Amino acid sequence: MTAFFTEGHSDPTVQPVPASVVEKVDAADTTLHNPKRAVISLGSNLGNRLETLQGAIDALEDTPGVRIKAVSPVYETEPWGVEPGSQPSYFNAVVVLKTTLPPSSLLERAHAVEEAFHRVRDERWGARTLDVDIVAYADVVSDDPNLTLPHPRAHERAFVLAPWHDVEPQAQLPGRGSVADLLAGLTRHGVEPRRDLELQLPE
């Protein structure tokens, strides 16, 4: 856990959960009772970017019904959709998890984690302390305006596909094909691996 969630403070995004509910959720996780695999991308270009990404990973792991299975290497990425040099660069990573939560609840949790790190949504493509996006959820393909699955721009973003490919070389993006093939068709300009940095898989 990072300093954000230590020093005597619990995760600020989690409300008290009855012990009986926690036991049921943990039992479902342990027995793999209908878990779904999901892929989430993380990004930060304000503040202590690495600490923020680690804090987001820890907060996701602290969520009842979520177990993180893999954490990608860190990439440093030029901001997307803005003038070069107008914003700090991003740190990006991908986590693969198993969850007993439905997509809507996982999205609510993603937004709660963003808000805990003071994410502000004033402008599209604006700088942000934390971005938490659901890239894929099982094999679901949906054009629901509240949560389009898979993420509608994941297939064209090397900063999502490159770290995902690192942890799951055989991964498939539902409705789009293999991550390896999609990545091969993109430029990696401005998307650089940071081998000097590392995120930790929660214990």
C-alpha positions as a printed NumPy array, in Angstrom:
array([[  0.   ,   0.   ,   0.   ],
       [  1.183,   3.518,  -0.673],
       [  1.188,   6.456,   1.679],
       [ -2.154,   7.537,   0.233],
       [ -3.884,   4.631,   1.925],
       [ -1.715,   4.258,   5.012],
       [ -0.947,   6.406,   8.046],
       [ -4.023,   5.066,   9.832],
       [ -6.507,   5.893,   7.073],
       [ -8.61 ,   3.288,   5.324],
       [ -9.322,   3.409,   1.622],
       [-11.573,   6.522,   1.34 ],
       [-13.654,   5.037,  -1.488],
       [-14.866,   1.996,   0.444],
       [-17.937,   2.047,   2.664],
       [-18.21 ,  -0.464,   5.534],
       [-19.332,  -3.862,   4.275],
       [-21.038,  -6.392,   6.565],
       [-18.755,  -9.275,   7.492],
       [-21.26 , -11.777,   6.104],
       [-21.086, -10.111,   2.688],
       [-17.296, -10.047,   2.728],
       [-17.239, -13.75 ,   3.599],
       [-19.538, -14.571,   0.691],
       [-17.495, -12.508,  -1.762],
       [-14.226, -14.01 ,  -0.58 ],
       [-15.704, -17.489,  -0.809],
       [-16.758, -16.793,  -4.388],
       [-13.239, -15.603,  -5.192],
       [-11.623, -18.616,  -3.558],
       [-13.803, -21.132,  -5.319],
       [-13.797, -19.191,  -8.605],
       [-17.581, -19.15 ,  -8.539],
       [-18.4  , -17.521, -11.874],
       [-15.571, -14.952, -11.89 ],
       [-15.131, -12.768, -14.949],
       [-11.828, -11.605, -16.355],
       [-11.434,  -7.874, -16.926],
       [ -8.657,  -5.642, -18.198],
       [ -8.244,  -2.122, -16.839],
       [ -5.91 ,   0.603, -18.057],
       [ -4.417,   3.17 , -15.708],
       [ -2.895,   6.54 , -16.531],
       [ -1.586,   9.558, -14.628],
       [  0.174,  12.751, -15.686],
       [ -0.144,  14.934, -12.603],
       [  1.507,  14.653,  -9.204],
       [  3.494,  11.572,  -8.194],
       [  2.462,   9.455, -11.158],
       [  3.994,   6.17 , -10.068],
       [  2.624,   6.417,  -6.531],
       [ -0.809,   7.245,  -7.922],
       [ -0.82 ,   4.2  , -10.195],
       [  0.25 ,   1.955,  -7.325],
       [ -2.416,   3.466,  -5.1  ],
       [ -5.05 ,   2.756,  -7.742],
       [ -3.896,  -0.86 ,  -8.008],
       [ -4.065,  -1.248,  -4.239],
       [ -7.54 ,   0.329,  -4.124],
       [ -8.821,  -2.007,  -6.817],
       [ -7.412,  -5.009,  -4.951],
       [ -9.126,  -3.78 ,  -1.777],
       [-12.492,  -3.963,  -3.546],
       [-14.67 ,  -6.896,  -2.433],
       [-15.156,  -9.149,  -5.428],
       [-11.951,  -8.078,  -7.215],
       [ -8.641,  -9.937,  -7.337],
       [ -5.789,  -8.568,  -9.422],
       [ -3.934, -11.289, -11.306],
       [ -1.308,  -9.343, -13.282],
       [  0.228,  -5.872, -13.367],
       [  2.013,  -4.654, -16.48 ],
       [  5.276,  -2.766, -16.821],
       [  5.092,   1.036, -16.77 ],
       [  5.109,   3.028, -19.999],
       [  5.718,   6.751, -20.389],
       [  3.438,   8.222, -23.007],
       [  2.979,  11.537, -24.752],
       [ -0.489,  12.958, -23.989],
       [ -3.224,  11.901, -26.402],
       [ -5.259,  14.419, -28.401],
       [ -3.469,  17.616, -27.34 ],
       [ -0.685,  19.842, -28.624],
       [  2.796,  18.374, -28.015],
       [  4.384,  19.848, -24.908],
       [  1.113,  21.28 , -23.585],
       [  0.848,  18.673, -20.803],
       [  3.209,  16.488, -18.791],
       [  3.753,  12.962, -20.079],
       [  1.675,  10.086, -18.756],
       [  2.649,   6.98 , -16.898],
       [  0.459,   4.152, -18.166],
       [ -0.084,   0.56 , -17.099],
       [ -2.623,  -2.235, -17.431],
       [ -3.974,  -4.621, -14.811],
       [ -5.7  ,  -7.94 , -15.445],
       [ -8.178,  -8.972, -12.787],
       [-10.885, -11.457, -11.985],
       [-14.101, -10.159, -10.531],
       [-17.508, -11.235,  -9.35 ],
       [-18.8  ,  -7.693,  -9.94 ],
       [-20.947,  -6.917, -12.976],
       [-19.536,  -4.345, -15.448],
       [-21.687,  -1.512, -14.061],
       [-20.397,  -2.048, -10.516],
       [-16.807,  -2.303, -11.714],
       [-17.27 ,   1.015, -13.533],
       [-18.642,   2.621, -10.371],
       [-15.598,   1.388,  -8.486],
       [-13.256,   2.715, -11.198],
       [-14.863,   6.151, -10.911],
       [-14.658,   6.046,  -7.114],
       [-10.934,   5.3  ,  -7.302],
       [-10.444,   8.202,  -9.715],
       [-12.327,  10.541,  -7.396],
       [-10.249,   9.411,  -4.418],
       [ -7.225,  10.714,  -6.295],
       [ -9.015,  13.986,  -7.081],
       [ -9.69 ,  13.3  , -10.743],
       [-11.334,  16.355, -12.364],
       [-13.367,  16.019, -15.566],
       [-13.356,  19.643, -16.722],
       [-12.267,  18.982, -20.291],
       [-11.812,  16.112, -22.698],
       [ -8.164,  15.055, -22.999],
       [ -7.362,  17.265, -20.003],
       [ -4.475,  16.544, -17.651],
       [ -5.48 ,  14.263, -14.809],
       [ -4.176,  12.76 , -11.613],
       [ -5.693,   9.392, -12.524],
       [ -7.537,   7.741, -15.368],
       [ -9.099,   4.291, -14.784],
       [-10.698,   2.726, -17.866],
       [-12.287,  -0.681, -18.346],
       [-10.681,  -1.95 , -21.539],
       [-12.448,  -5.304, -21.703],
       [-14.784,  -7.394, -19.567],
       [-14.892, -11.109, -20.401],
       [-16.061, -11.435, -24.009],
       [-18.72 ,  -8.753, -23.659],
       [-19.359,  -6.53 , -26.672],
       [-21.805,  -3.743, -25.869],
       [-22.605,  -0.265, -27.185],
       [-24.255,   0.831, -23.949],
       [-23.545,   4.602, -23.767],
       [-22.777,   4.317, -20.048],
       [-20.097,   1.685, -20.632],
       [-19.086,   0.681, -24.14 ],
       [-17.274,  -2.664, -24.173],
       [-14.608,  -3.167, -25.16 ],
       [-13.316,   0.386, -24.758],
       [-14.127,   2.096, -28.079],
       [-10.594,   3.422, -28.633],
       [ -8.499,   0.65 , -27.069],
       [ -7.695,  -0.892, -30.445],
       [ -5.942,   2.278, -31.591],
       [ -3.975,   3.066, -28.435],
       [ -0.486,   1.653, -28.187],
       [ -0.264,   2.871, -24.583],
       [ -3.039,   0.388, -23.744],
       [ -2.131,  -2.481, -26.055],
       [  1.639,  -2.507, -25.39 ],
       [  1.434,  -3.038, -21.61 ],
       [ -1.473,  -5.456, -22.056],
       [  0.555,  -7.483, -24.551],
       [  3.454,  -7.587, -22.077],
       [  1.365,  -9.464, -19.501],
       [ -0.912, -11.401, -21.893],
       [  0.828, -12.01 , -25.234],
       [ -2.076, -14.161, -26.486],
       [ -4.811, -11.729, -25.416],
       [ -7.791, -11.004, -27.624],
       [ -9.692,  -7.716, -27.707],
       [-13.341,  -8.776, -28.106],
       [-14.669,  -7.927, -31.549],
       [-11.278,  -6.638, -32.733],
       [ -8.902,  -9.601, -32.764],
       [ -5.56 , -10.326, -31.182],
       [ -3.809,  -7.636, -29.188],
       [ -0.513,  -8.61 , -30.849],
       [ -1.934,  -8.013, -34.334],
       [ -3.592,  -4.752, -33.356],
       [ -0.386,  -3.523, -31.76 ],
       [  1.654,  -4.466, -34.819],
       [ -0.488,  -2.109, -36.878],
       [  0.197,   0.903, -34.645],
       [  3.148,   3.206, -34.226],
       [  4.781,   3.122, -30.797],
       [  6.168,   6.628, -31.208],
       [  5.804,   8.458, -27.924],
       [  5.057,   5.25 , -26.004],
       [  8.246,   4.226, -24.204],
       [  8.757,   1.446, -21.648],
       [ 10.152,   2.651, -18.309],
       [ 12.232,  -0.325, -17.251],
       [ 13.575,   1.668, -14.303],
       [ 10.098,   1.756, -12.736],
       [  7.963,  -1.033, -11.35 ],
       [  4.467,  -1.47 , -10.001],
       [  3.784,  -4.143,  -7.418],
       [  1.187,  -6.887,  -7.612],
       [ -0.776,  -6.659,  -4.328],
       [ -0.037,  -9.498,  -1.923]])
